[in-house]
Amino acid sequence: MRIVDAEILTESVAKLCWEACYYLPDDVLAGFKRAEKTEASPIGKSILQQLMENAEEAKTNHMPYCHDTGMAVVFVEIGQDVHIIGGNYLDCIQEGVRTGYKEGYLRKSVVGDPLLRVNTGDNTPAVVHTEIVPGDQIKITVLPKGGGSENMSAMKFLLPGEGVEGVKNFVLQTIKDAGGKACPPVVVGVGIGGSFDKVTSLAKHAVLREIGVHHPDPHIAELEKELLEAINDTGIGPQGLGGTSTALWVPIETFACHITALPVAVNIQCHAARKKTIVI
Amino acid sequence: MPEYRLQTPITKEDIKKLKIGDTVLLTGTIFMARDAAHKRMVELLENNKPLPVELKGEVIFYAGPCPPKPGQVIGPVAPTTAFRMDPYAPAMYEYGVVGTIGKGPRRDMVKDACKKHGAVSFAAIGGLSTILSRRVKAVQVVAYEDLGPEAIRRLEVQDFPLLVAYDSNGDDLYQQEIAKYENFNQKTNKGAV
């Protein structure tokens, strides 16, 4: 058994929060570069160039790339041989988010009660997904999720007979409805299968996959390619101001499901596709 | 496409010459307000009460910044999704706001209001927050301080880069541009991105 001090979790989460917001991942920057090369719209091309400049400035000056530093979504995989001492696990994660958003000068974008809508002032609570896995390590990923793209995400139960065509239509319609509101170029996380709760979780996890990496199953990888092409044929383009680069990537995750059901979820990730991982 | 350098207050003549797709570098005073502030202001207008800040003839920037680091005027800032302010926009234009700055497409009610009241809706690039924050030279919270990042702020901006998205003719840049690129790859036989 490995003993890990709770304080290490807090410090790690705090650092992940601001690092995620300041430094756009390399796979996203590479995605911008590819898109800029092929973008047909002059407005779209100029937007992509400015986004790359913005990323560079944010990195150089250690500033948030986007002012919407999101609601923090924290994914934790805890090895079953780890014992956390010196504090309550969930409290430590929340304290990490609190510290990270304060010390990183990130925007506090969370209201406590969804109807009373009073800002909590420290960006907590974060959404925390915990999984127990084999081993004695802890893997933490922070995904600061912006509101504009999250708002445009959607879920639907299709009839099983609607099959792959039904999935394609639903994903495409969701992207068309979102248009420029979701801050394209976007990453389109898709979940297929599972239950009501599972399918949205699949879509969210899909967003974490590196741009450029396809699903291991050939028929799902094929669907990812087809959807990417179809989405970029919508004409929506960067910021919805027209163009051929609406999506940078379409990662799909799947799970088994009930004989009656074909659930599909689309989690849209804006161009500020931030994510940062640490393994303790 | 024409490029204009405009100084606030934007005159009715300025508004008339602006067409969708025009680039504007805006210098002067603008006011930052978003969801929660709009909800309060439109309630005041509906009850014939004065707004906490005079906004007649002014430009509203739909945004909420990050806190500034020591030595910064303002933290990173860029427009939020304009669509969420659509239900409030016609009342604000009718009151006398001449321009709004947001990101993303808007509903017909906004197009109609721009046409009716001789106003425009500008687009700035969503998420261009580090770059845009450098165009802000001064900032002051002027109302609704309790709303934190959603408080109303007065900004002094210099050469703030904008695109005219909806003009006073009721034209729509988003619709026009998307139509050009729909199925573009098939039309030109180019490979998809």
Interface residues (C-beta under 8 A of the other chain):
Chain A: R34 A35 T38 E39 A40 S41 I43 G44 I47 Q50 L51 E53 N54 E57 A58 N61 M63 P64 Y65 C66 H67 D68 T69 Y105 L106 R107 K108 S109 R117 N119 G121 G146 G147 G148 N151 G179 G180 K181 A182 C183 L228 E229 N232 D233 T234 G235 I236 G237 Q239 G240 L241 G242 G243 T244 S245 C270 H271 A272
Chain B: G21 A36 A63 G64 P65 C66 P67 P68 K69 G75 P76 V77 A78 T80 T81 F83 K103 G104 P105 A123 I125 G126 G127 L128 S129 T130 I131 S133 L147 G148 P149 E150 L163 L173 Y174 Q176 E177 I178 A179 K180 Y181 E182 N183 F184 N185 Q186 T188 K190 G191 A192 V193
